[in-house]
């Protein structure tokens, strides 16, 4: 066990908490604008089907959504309380990382502010997503690993293990971060922490916390690996092409000099030699994400660590320079990541951040479905089924359908496939919701389909559901139980 490397600067508790409170307040004020995101609609339904795992994710995010709805209500503002709190916590942890890396009070505040106004951080803080909690938990893991490396106290492996286990209950991606951090420490040290007897205890705790989801995945044939392979196959080329631009814009283009300065400081500063592993970890993780075709934000937690390290390097900048850099970021990040514009003005923003547009038009979609449902004769509706192509459409119908008298929807997409199929006794008409331009894998399953409605979100927002078609089919070509395997899909 090594000796602690010097005393850290004092903590800027009041201003950092103040920054976190401001960002939480802004997110709270804006959380009710627009509407639910497709993933949020899915998470709320998943939360009503509690399990230790789902085909596309571990249980933490759906359970957080369920808790938020139970406590704060099923409105967008109520659901998003947990995302707001996670974002505020992320800001505080980023400041703590800066302090761990010998950043003074001014540097800690800079790290907090830069994190708080970063486009991606605001985006995942605005709405509930797996990335919301993954970003927070991954940053906590980085903070704890830094504490371990700085102090040499192997007992920190216990806390690291607990954080890793909790992170794995939210997203398997945490395992990649852990592998990269271990490899970086092995490469550049301090290697003494890897010889600590507490390491095995930390591994045991991580496995114990993650065990329920691991057990669920093993029982169901590791479906999350299949989903990950499908994402890589479908989007891998685009992800590789966009990786470098995304690294530049996810935080802010004007923050690039800060995180480059942070990398140089971690690599060159003799006083931070114990933290050099973080300088190695980011490029290694970036290379792995590129090779596997993963999404650019997978590397973001380590990029925030670099930015926090660079905050001390820019702490000497004038107030005017810092204000200009942060002011530009605030304007751009707010427009791209937050619901500050009228929905009708989202065309340009939607081209940069499609998640903005995916919060528009779900009630209109359900109204179109209700229009189609009204075309089914009343005496046939008890045997009719609403079937959707994706979980967003199904989640929207589950949320808004009851006010239109619609039954629960079915879908073969992701976990919805595990909650179906309809009973074979549902041998009447099928109302099919089909995304515009999507492949027509269902054509062989349904008979005599005709378009009876079309979705218009009324804001001219070109999202995935705009101009979706509602088809009324006379029935199925076989019982649902026989059709279901061919209707399941994870992309």
N, C-alpha and C positions, 0 to 999 in steps of 0.2 A: 504494500500500500504506500503510495507516494505521498509526499508532503504537499499541502495545498500551495499553489503558486500565487502568492501574494494576495493582498486584500483587493476585493473588487471596489469600484467606485460606488458612492452612495446611490441608492435607488431613487429615481424621479417619480415617486409614487403618485403624488397629487396631479402633476401635469399629464402623466401617462393615463391615469384613470380618467382624467378629464377628456382626453382625446377619445378614449374608448366610449365614454358616455355620450360625446357629441355624435360619433358615428352611429351609435345605437339609437340615439334620438332621431337622426335623419332617416335611418332605415325604418324606424317605427312609423314615422309620419308618412313615408312613401309606400309602406307595405300593402296598403289596401288599393293602390292604383292598379290599372290593367286588370289582371285576374290570375287564376292559378296557372302555373306552368304544367305541361303535360306530365312531367315526372312527379310533380306534387300530387296531381290527381291519382296517379298510380300508387304513390306511397301511402296515400290515405286508404285506398282499398286494401293494399298489402297489410297495413296495420290492423285491418279488420280480420285478417287471416293470419294471426300470430304463428310464427314458426321459427325454428332455429336457423333457418336459411331459406333462400329463394333461388331460383335458377340463375338469376343475374346478380345477386348481391347477398351479403350477410344481413342480419336482422336489425342492426342498430338504427339506420335511417328510418325504415318503416315504423319501428317502435317509438322513435322520437316524434315522428309525425302523429302517431296515435296519441301519445301523451300530450302533445301540444293541442290537438283537437279536443281532447277530454278536458283540459284545463282552461284553454283560452277560446274554444269554439272553432267551428269548421269554416270560418271565413279565411281569405288569404292573410289578413292581418293577424288572426289568431294562430294559424298554422306557422307563420313565419317568425313568431317570437323566438323559437329555438334557434333559427338561423341567425337572427339578430344577436342573440346572446353568444353564439359561437363566434361570430365575426368580432364582437367586442373582445372576447377572450383571445382571439388570434392577435389582435392589436397589442394587448398586454404581453403576450408571450414573445412577440417580436421585439418589444422593448427589453424584455428580460434577456433575450439572446444577445442584444447589443451590450447590455451590462456584463453578461458572462464573458464577452470578448473585450473587456476592459473599456467599454464605452462609457464616457461620463454622462452626467444628467442631460446635457444638451444633446448628445448623441442618442440617448435613449428616447428622448422626445422626437427627434428626427426620425428614428426607426419606427416609432409608433405612428407618426403622421404619414410617412411614406407608405406604410402598410395600409393604413386606414383609407387612403385615397386611391390606392391601386385599383385598376379596373377589374381585374379578376377577383380580388378580395371583396370588393363591393358587390360584384355580380353574384357570387356564391353566398354572400351575406344577405342579399335581398330575398333569396328564395331557398327553400329546403332542397338540398341535393346531397348525394353521397360525397361530392367534392367539398361541401361545406364543412363536414366533420372530418374528412380526410385531411384537409389542409390544417385544421387546428391540431388534430392528434399527431400528424407527422411533424409539425413544428414543435409540439411538446416533446416528442421523441428526440428531435435534434437538440433541444435545450437540455434535456436530461443527459444525453450523450456528452455534450459539452461539459456539463457539470462533472460527469464521471472522468473525462479526460483531464480536466483542469485539476481536480482534487486527487485523482488516483485512488479514490475511495471506492473499492469494489462493491460496497453496499448499495451504491446507486444502480447497480444492475437490477435490483429488486424493483425500483421505480420504472426503469426502462422496460423491464419485462411486463409490468402491469400495463404500461401505455401501449406497448406493442400488441399485447393481447386484446386490449380494447379497440385498437386500430384495426385489427384483423376481424373484429366483429362488425366493422363498418365496410371495409374494402380490403380485398386480398393484396392490393397494390402496396400496402405497407410492407409486405415481405420483401419487395424489391428494394425499398429504401433501406431496410435492415441489412440485406446482403451487401449493398453498396457501401454502407457505413462500416461494416465489419471488414470488408476488403480494403477500404481506404486506411483504416487503423492498422491493419496487418501490413500494408505497404509502407506507410510513413510514420507509424507510431502515434502515441506511445503504446507499445505492444504489451507493456506490463499489465494493463487492465484486462487483457485477454487471458492472462494466466491466473486471474483471481478465481477463488473457489465460488465466489458469489455469481459468476457468470452462469454456471449450471442452474443455480437457484432462479436467476432471472429467466432463463430459457423455460424452466419448469412452470413458472408463474405465467409466462406468455402462453404456453400451450394449454395450461389449465383454463385461463380466461377464454381462449379461442376455441377450446375443445367442443362446445356445443355445435358451433357452425362447422367445424372440421368433421364431426360425427355426422351431421346432416348431409354435408357434401359427399362423404364417403358412401353413405346409404343410398344416395341418389345418383351415383356415377359421376361425381365431380362436374356438374353441369356448368359451373361458373367458368371452368377452363374452356368448355365448348363455346360459351358466349364470347369469351375473350378472343378466342381464335376467329370467331365470326366477325367481330369488330375489326380485328387486324386485317382479315382478308378483304373486308368491304372498304375500309377507310385507310388501310396502311399506307398506300402511296400518297394520298392527300396529306395524311398526318406527317409523313417524312418531308414532303415539300414545304409544309407550313411550320415545321418545328422551329426553325431559327426566327422567322418573323414573329411567331407567337411568343418566344422568349423575350423579344424586344418590347412587344405591346402588352403582354399580360399584366405587368406591373405598370410601366409607363415608359415610352421611349426616352423621356428626359431623365429617367432614373438609371439608365444604362451606365453612365459614368460612375454612379454610386456603387452599383454592385460589382463593376469591374475593379473599382478601388478596393472594395471589400475582398475580392479574390486576391489581389496583389498583396493586401495587408496580411491576409491569412497565410499566404505562401512565403512572404519575405520577412515579416516582422519577427525578430528573434524572440520577443516577449510572448508571441502567440504560436511559437513552434509546436506547442502541445495541441493546438487546434488545426494544424495543417491538414489533417485528414478531411476537414470540410472543404478545403480547396480542391482536394483530389476527388471527393465524392461527387461534386456537381458535374464535372465533365464526364465522369464514368457513367453516372445515371443518365445523362443526356445521350451518350453513345448507345446505351442499352435501349432507351426509348426509341431512338432512331432505328436501330436494328430490328426491333420487334414491331415497329409500326404503331407504337402506342401514342396516346394523345399528349400534346405538348405540355399540358398542365401537370403531368405526372412529375415533372422536375421542379415544379414551382416552390415547394417547401424549402429546398436547398437554395433556390435563387433568393428567397426572402432572407435566409441566413446570410448569404453574401451581402445583400443590401444592408442588413443590420450591422455586419462587420464594417461596411463602408461608411456607415453613419458617423463613426468617429473621425474618418478621414475628411469628411465634408463639414464637420462641426465648426470649422473655422471660417466657413463661408459667411459672407455678410447676410444680414437679415433680408435685405432686398433681393439678393440672388436666390436664397432659399424660398422666399415668398413667391418669386416669379416661377420657379420650377414647380413648386407645389400648386400654385394657382392654375397653371396650364393643365396640370394633371387633374385637378378637381373638375374643371370644365369638361375636359374630354371624357374622363371616367364616368362622370354623372350622365352625360348624354348617351354613352354607349352601354352602360351597365345598369342604370337606374331608370325607373318609369317617370322621367321628368318631362318628356315631350308628349304632346297629344298623340294618341294612337294613330291618327291619320298621317302623322309626320314621321312614321317609323321606317319608311322605305329605305332610306340611306343607312340608318342605324342597323336595320335588319340584315343588310348585306354584310356588315361587319360582325354583328353578334346576333345570330339567329334565335338565341334564347329569349331575347326581348319580344320578338314576334310570336313566339310560342305561348305567350300569355294572353293572346288576343283571340276572341271569337269562339270560345268553347260553349257559352250559352247559345250562340247562334247555330252552332253545329247540332246541339241537342234539339233546338227548335225545329231544324230541318228533319231530324230523325222523327220527331213527334208528328211532323207533317206526313212523313212516309207511313208511320204507324197508323195514322187515321185512315189510310187507304185500305187497310186490312179489314175485311168484314168483321163486325163485332163478334159473331158466333165462331170465328176462327182464331181469335186472338189468344185463347187459352192454350192453343197448340202452336202458336207462333214464337219465333226466336229473333232477337236482335243480335247480329254477329258483326264484330268490327275487325278491321285489319290490324289495329295496333292498340297498345295499352292506354295511350292518351285518349283516344276516342271512347274506349270502354270506361275509363275512369271518369270522363266527363259525363257520360250517360248515367253512371252510378251516382254521381254527385247532383246533377241537375235533372235527371230523368223523372224522379218521383213527382216533381211539381207539374209534370206533363202527363202523369199517369202511366209512365213507361215501366216495363218490367226490368229486372236486372239484366245487363248485357252479358254476352259471352265473347271471348276472343281466344285465338290460339297463340297470342303473342306473349312471350316471357311467362311470368308466373300465372297470368290469367289462364294459360293452358292447363295448369295444375288445378285450377278451381272449376274447370269444366269437366266433361262436355255437358250440353243440355241432355235431359233424359230422352231416351229413344221415343217416349210417348209424345215428345214435341215434334210431331211429324207434319205440322202445318206450314204456313208461309215463313219465309226467312227475309228479314230486312237487313240487307248487307250495307255496311258503311265502308266505302272504298276511297282511299286517299288518291287524289288526282295524280295520274302518271305512275302509280305504283303497279308492280307486276300483278297479274291476275291468277294467282295460284289457286283461288277458290273456284274458278270457272267449272272445273270438273265435279265440284261438290254440289252445286245448286242448279236448279232447272228453271227455264223460262224467266230469266231475269230482265227487268226493264227499269229504267231510271224513273223515279217518282219525285225526287227532290235534289237540290244542289245547294251546297253550303256557300254562303256569302257572309263574311264577318262584318260587313258594313263599314269597314275602315280602310278597305283597299290594301290591307296588309298581306303581303305575299308569303304567308307561312305554309307549313305542310298541310294544313287542313283547308286552306282556302280552295274553293271549287271542288271539294270532295263530293262524290256522288252518293246518293242514297238509292239503292236498287231494291226493288221488291221482287223476290223470287217465289215461285209457286211451291217449292219444297226442296228436299235434298235427294240426291241420287242413291243414298244408302242411309241406314240408321246412323245417328250421330256417333255412337260408340265405335263404328267401323271407320268413319270419316276422320275422327279426331287426330289420329297419328299424322295424317297428311296435312292437317290444318295447323299443327304446332309449328312455331318458328321463333327464332331468337334474334332476328335482325329486321 
